[in-house]
Amino acid sequence: MTVEAVSAGAILFRDTRGEREYLLLKSRPGDWEFPKGGVEGEEELQQTAIREVKEEAGIEDFRLIDGFREEYDYVFEANGKTIHKTVHLFIARSFEASAELSNEHRDLQWRDYEQALNTITQDGPREIFERAHEYLDQLAAENGETEDGKYLA
């Protein structure tokens, strides 16, 4: 019997001196991932993503970027059950420079695009990350950025 599970999270980025950097969290088993977690109760996917960013990255001042939501899925075994998990990822912009490690992860790092791409271990999140980066490049090109690096979108 397969149990269906749904998670949501966000590809979180910040602007550092005009360079976009992404937050990666190192899970207990050792994979690098984005802040994400299971949907609780009647939460909407976006609400879950927002809560998980606050809980897992300790960041309060951020906002989701409209128009991007991608998903990947995988199957794993836990407590003798087969679990089919679907993860929905949004993009969020952090207005805080630093993140705080929660007890759910072993490490956190802000990385530029190339570093992040080489660090993410799983194919699903890596492919979505590539699309998210392209989406942000496209937004920046369409909307332009102001002097202080804030998107006009």
C-alpha positions as CSV (number, residue, x, y, z in Angstrom):
1,M,0.0,0.0,0.0
2,T,1.3,3.4,-1.0
3,V,0.7,6.5,1.2
4,E,0.4,9.8,-0.6
5,A,2.2,12.8,1.0
6,V,2.3,16.4,-0.1
7,S,5.0,18.9,0.8
8,A,5.6,22.5,-0.3
9,G,8.6,24.8,-0.1
10,A,10.4,27.6,-1.7
11,I,13.6,28.3,-3.7
12,L,14.7,31.2,-1.6
13,F,17.1,33.9,-3.0
14,R,18.6,37.1,-1.8
15,D,20.5,39.9,-3.6
16,T,24.0,40.5,-2.4
17,R,25.7,43.4,-4.1
18,G,23.7,42.7,-7.3
19,E,24.4,39.0,-7.3
20,R,21.6,36.5,-6.7
21,E,22.3,33.9,-4.1
22,Y,20.2,30.9,-3.2
23,L,19.7,29.3,0.2
24,L,20.4,25.6,0.5
25,L,19.8,23.5,3.6
26,K,21.7,20.3,4.4
27,S,19.3,17.6,5.5
28,R,20.1,15.0,8.2
29,P,20.8,12.3,5.6
30,G,23.1,14.7,3.9
31,D,21.2,16.0,0.8
32,W,21.2,19.7,0.1
33,E,17.6,21.0,-0.4
34,F,15.3,24.0,-0.2
35,P,13.2,24.9,2.8
36,K,10.1,22.6,2.5
37,G,7.8,20.5,4.6
38,G,4.5,18.7,4.8
39,V,1.2,20.4,4.3
40,E,-0.6,20.7,7.7
41,G,-4.4,20.5,8.0
42,E,-6.2,22.7,5.5
43,E,-3.2,24.7,4.5
44,E,-2.9,26.0,0.9
45,L,0.4,25.0,-0.7
46,Q,1.6,28.6,-0.6
47,Q,0.8,28.8,3.1
48,T,2.9,25.7,3.7
49,A,5.8,27.1,1.8
50,I,5.7,30.4,3.8
51,R,5.5,28.6,7.1
52,E,8.4,26.3,6.2
53,V,10.7,29.1,5.1
54,K,10.0,30.8,8.5
55,E,10.5,27.5,10.4
56,E,13.5,26.1,8.6
57,A,15.4,29.2,7.6
58,G,14.4,31.6,10.4
59,I,13.5,34.3,7.8
60,E,10.5,36.4,8.4
61,D,10.9,39.2,5.8
62,F,10.4,37.6,2.4
63,R,7.8,37.3,-0.3
64,L,6.7,34.7,-2.8
65,I,7.3,35.6,-6.5
66,D,4.0,35.3,-8.4
67,G,3.6,32.9,-11.4
68,F,6.0,30.1,-10.5
69,R,5.1,26.7,-9.1
70,E,6.7,23.5,-10.1
71,E,6.5,20.0,-8.6
72,Y,8.6,16.8,-8.5
73,D,7.9,13.5,-6.8
74,Y,9.7,10.5,-5.4
75,V,9.0,7.3,-3.6
76,F,10.6,6.1,-0.4
77,E,10.1,3.6,2.4
78,A,9.4,4.6,6.0
79,N,8.1,2.5,8.9
80,G,7.3,-0.4,6.6
81,K,5.2,1.8,4.3
82,T,5.8,3.0,0.8
83,I,5.4,6.7,0.6
84,H,4.8,8.6,-2.6
85,K,5.7,12.3,-1.9
86,T,4.9,15.2,-4.2
87,V,6.8,18.4,-3.5
88,H,5.6,21.8,-4.8
89,L,8.3,24.5,-5.0
90,F,7.7,28.2,-5.3
91,I,10.2,31.0,-5.5
92,A,10.7,33.5,-2.7
93,R,12.8,36.6,-2.3
94,S,14.4,37.2,1.1
95,F,14.9,40.7,2.3
96,E,17.0,39.5,5.1
97,A,20.7,38.9,4.6
98,S,21.1,36.0,7.0
99,A,19.3,32.8,7.7
100,E,19.2,30.7,10.9
101,L,19.7,27.0,11.1
102,S,16.8,25.0,12.5
103,N,17.3,21.7,14.3
104,E,15.9,19.9,11.2
105,H,19.1,20.6,9.2
106,R,22.9,20.2,9.7
107,D,24.0,23.2,7.7
108,L,22.9,26.1,5.6
109,Q,24.7,28.0,2.9
110,W,23.9,30.8,0.5
111,R,25.3,29.9,-2.9
112,D,25.4,31.5,-6.3
113,Y,23.7,29.8,-9.2
114,E,26.6,27.6,-10.4
115,Q,27.5,26.6,-6.9
116,A,23.9,25.8,-6.0
117,L,23.4,23.8,-9.1
118,N,26.5,21.7,-8.4
119,T,25.4,21.2,-4.7
120,I,21.8,20.0,-5.2
121,T,22.0,16.2,-5.2
122,Q,18.5,15.2,-6.5
123,D,17.5,15.5,-10.2
124,G,13.9,16.7,-9.5
125,P,14.9,19.7,-7.4
126,R,17.9,20.5,-9.6
127,E,15.7,20.7,-12.8
128,I,13.2,22.9,-11.1
129,F,16.0,25.1,-9.7
130,E,17.3,25.6,-13.3
131,R,13.8,26.7,-14.4
132,A,13.4,29.0,-11.4
133,H,16.7,30.7,-12.1
134,E,15.7,31.2,-15.8
135,Y,12.3,32.5,-14.6
136,L,14.0,35.1,-12.4
137,D,16.4,36.1,-15.2
138,Q,13.4,36.6,-17.5
139,L,11.5,38.7,-14.8
140,A,14.6,40.9,-14.3
141,A,15.0,41.4,-18.1
142,E,11.3,42.2,-18.6
143,N,10.9,44.5,-15.6
144,G,14.3,45.9,-15.2
145,E,15.8,46.3,-11.8
146,T,16.2,49.5,-9.9
147,E,19.5,50.9,-8.7
148,D,19.3,49.1,-5.4
149,G,18.7,45.7,-7.0
150,K,14.9,45.6,-6.1
151,Y,12.8,44.0,-8.8
152,L,10.1,46.3,-10.1
153,A,7.7,43.4,-10.5
